Amino acid sequence: MTTSAKLLAKLTRDPTPTDFRWADLVTALNALGFVQETGSGSRCRFFCMERNLSINLHRPHPGSLLKQYQVRLVVKFLLDSQLIEAAGEK
């Protein structure tokens, strides 16, 4: 299993992880074709040109761990965009 596959599996596990790092999210989204665009302050936009999709997030600070609501938001976006399957689905 590749690193990005492991990160996506961790991202979608139940219960929602409380220890998901920003750098891991960037790696996972890059593997799905997203490019990170930095905005002002802690704002970041992840854009997938191939599918014309984008998601806007704030980098966590002062730490590097995402809040659970941020993880849930990303997972919902990826599920709704049909980029990933729900845990347990094939």
Order of alpha helices (4+ residues) and beta strands (2+ residues): alpha-alpha-beta-beta-beta-alpha
